[in-house]
Amino acid sequence: MNLYEKEIEGIVFAAAEPLDLETIEEKISKKTDVLKTLNKLKSEYSDRGINLVCISKKWSFRTSPNL
């Protein structure tokens, strides 16, 4: 996991409410492909107890529906 993945993961995790792409882009320290990174993280979290999800164009971590 690179620095930008960690930074984006931390921003979404710490947010009190789901974040849209533009908000996440504003909060990162350097421009990177945020959507590509979010989709990579979504895939990495797909088999865990929490999942990264996008609902109504906003991203957040949620408990896995299997639990």
N, C-alpha and C positions, 0 to 999 in steps of 0.2 A: 504494500500500500504506500503510495507516495504522499508527499506533504499536502498536496491539494485535496486528495481523497480524504485524508485525515481532517483537514480543515472543514471541508464541506460536510463530512459526517458529524463533526462536533457542532457545527452551526445548526444543522437540522435537529440533532438530538437535544440541544439545549433550548430550542425554541418552545415557547409556551403554546404556540398554535402552528398549524401547517403553514409552510412558506411557499410562495410562488418563486419561479425561476429568477425573476428580476431581483427580488429581495435577496436571494442567496448570492447572486452575482455581485450585488452591492456590498456584501459583507466579507467577501474573500479578499485576501491581500494582493493577489495578482490575477490578471485575466487568464482564464483557462476555459475549456469546453465543459461547462457546468452540467449541461444535460447529459453528455456522454458519461461524465463521472457519476452522476446520479443513477443512470441506468446500470452502470457497472456495479455500484453499491447495491442497487436493488437486486441484482442477480446474486451477489455474494451473500446477501441476507435472506434469500428466498427459502433456505432450508433450516433457518434458526428459529429460536423462540420469539424473536421480534423480526418484523419485516419492514423494509422501507417501501412505502406505498405512495402513489400519486392519485389523489382524488380531487376532481374538479380543478386540475392544473396546479394543485398545491401538494407539497411533499411533507411527509412526516413518518416517524417510526410508530408502528402499531404492534400489538401482540399478535402473534401468528394465529390465524383463524382455526388452526388445528388444535389449539389449546383452549 
